[in-house]
Structure formats: structure tokens, C-alpha cells
Amino acid sequence: MTDVPHLIRDLRSGAVPASVSVAELARPLPSIEADLPVTDVERMFRDESVTCVGVVSRDDPGRPGLLTRSRFALTMSGRLGYGRAVLTRRPVHEIADWEPLVLAPDVSVLEAALRAMARPEERRFDDVVVASDVWASLETAALVRSLAGALAEQGTRDAVTGLVNRHSIVHTLTTWAASLAGSQRRLVVVLLDVNGFAAVNAAHGLGAGDAVLRELGRRVTAAVPQGCVVGRSGDDELLTVALLPATSDESAREYGEVLRRRVAAAVDAPAHSLPWPSVRTSTAVSRPGWADAELLLQEVHRTLTLVGV
């Protein structure tokens, strides 16, 4: 885990997409007084739903202690099996962990997982405390699952726009094309190309270009009907893919044109404070019951070359 500090830095800078906050996944942490006898805590852990308890010290109520089920069981067994006999009447603060990982509620689950896994091996899978008006906790196993999901999601998303990336949108197009066999359904694709995008980057910087792409992606996604998939298919291109039910050639072409106009209209008005470029759009419609993803992409690009700038 030697790269954890760099990963956390990238998360905070936005270079790596974050995820939901720990507050959204955490659950309330049952709390007990630090001077409560250990025997009373044992009764609490008889409830299988209780995985850990918070320990509150009267001397320092803002400093949370933590007692997990696994720590309690290990402590109570003792080195020679006499832990329970020795500790039953002792106050719980003697066996609590007073240095748990405590996170602010707005910390991303992804960052929390990285910080949890950076702990020493013997503490790596302890629960995490979420500091708020009401203490909460989160199992490290849940953080790791979220980390795995976030990394998998990151592999399918374009880091700039948040849309699915080229590989994913082409995969969707290919999969949907294969699904047409034995039916009369069709595929429609709409390509949006930004005119002079390199000039936008050159004149205003890469950050401005990224902001333009994000706004274009947001508008197109909001404009197309539910069920369509919008992705970034190139440096300055967005591709929309739609699956149509069985329909006539004329109706399919009409739908493709309507979809193209919706995309074009959505991005026509300049965005406030952004160097707004003009765009070109084109569309292609498959035959009923058959489509080839590569041929559709070729057609929509070929049509685009016929559109005036």
C-alpha cells in the first residue's frame, strides 16, 4: 500500500473519481460509558447484529473509543484462556481501542478504503468510526467492496465527462447489434463532433476544453430518451446509441433524424462563461433484425464529413 498517499491526493484533487461518502453507508454506532463493566458489554454482543460499540470517556467525550466483536472475543479468551475470569468486572475502557480510524462524514468511501487498508495488518480490517453528531461505524469489508466496485466502474467511464468511455460505448453497440438477430428491431446511432476543439484547448486551456465536454455530455444525456446510452467515443466526439422496436424504414429514419435534432438542439445555446464551440451531428440506422457495429460507425462518420462546419 505504498501508493496510498498518492491515491488519496489524486482523489482529493479530482484526478481519480471519488465515490459516495462514508456517511451514506455508515450505520449508527451503539455507545457505552467507558466505566461500564465488561460483563455488561458481553450481553450486548449476544445480539449478532452488533459488530462493534463506541466507548465514551467522561474525561474526553469527543474522543471515540471502539470495541469490535473480534477484539472483544480475543481479549476475553485471554492468553491462557482466563481472560473472562480476569476481566469480567473490569471497566470496558481497559480493553477498548482508543486509536481507531476516525473519518469525517464527507470523506469518500474510496478514500476511506485506501486509508483503512493502509493500517497495520493486525488492525487493517477493524471497523471505521464516522465522526458526526451521532457516531456511526462502517465495516472495512464494505469499504473494500466499494473500492472494488469503484475501480471496476472507473474502467468503464471517461474520466473527463463521466460518460461511458469509447470501449464501453462500442461494446454496448456491438452487444445490441448481436441482440437484433431473430427480431425486427433496429439500432440508431447519433454522432456529435465538436468543431475546432483543439482551438478551444489552445486558446483557453485544457481545463476549459474539459468543462465544455462535460457540459456537452450533460446536455446530451438529459436530452435523449430513457434507454439510450451516451458515451465519449473520441477526443471531441459523443456517441448516442438507441435500440428501436420493429418499425418501418421510413419510421426508423424519421426517429433517427428526430434524435439527431434533439441532440443538436440540446447543445446549441452557449453555456455561461464557457468558450462554446459549434458542433456537427449525423445519424445512421441499421436494417431490421441485423446490424454491424463497425459499419454503423463508418456510416455515421462518413455522413459527418458531408455536414458543413
C-alpha angles and dihedrals in degrees: 000000000000091000095057095103090051092047091050090049090052091048092054093046092050094243089121117040113250127214139219118317124261089244090066093058103031123100129212113281116227107232132207136184115265093235094055112123115257090237090066091054090053089062090053092054091055084080102084091208091066108087097164143357132214118237119214122202118207089213094054110016092170093062111080122213121199133210116186125197091245093049091048093050092048093048094046093052090055128195093289098024094266098104095110094050092049100041107034095100097033120106115264094237088076093066101032124106107244095185105056121154104270119192135186113249093246095057110117118249088236093057090044091054092050092050093045093052091048091065122102112286095251091056100032097105099040116123119267123236118225111208116221140118086291113034117239136184138211129198115240089225088064090049092052091049089051091049091052091048092048092051091049090049091047089057091061099041133080107239094217103046103021088231121125110280129244095271092051097045091048090047090052091049092049093047093048091047090056091049092062093075112115094015139081095235123126140207125232123194128189121194123202118195123189114227115228095357092155088056090054090054092045095049101037107019135255092282091061091047091051090049090052092051092048092051092047090051092048093050096046092048090051093047102050122080121263111275096040118116120219121196142164104253098174144001092283101012135096121192126202119198123195131181115217129201120236108302141148124275091251094049092047092051090046092051091049091052093047090051091049091051091049090053092046093047092049093061099035100093114074118248118241113264094357126111094245116208129200119250140207124217134193137174140209130192126202128226117264111277095002138069138159114209095210093049092050091051091048091050096048091049092046091051090049091059088060092055114095119239 
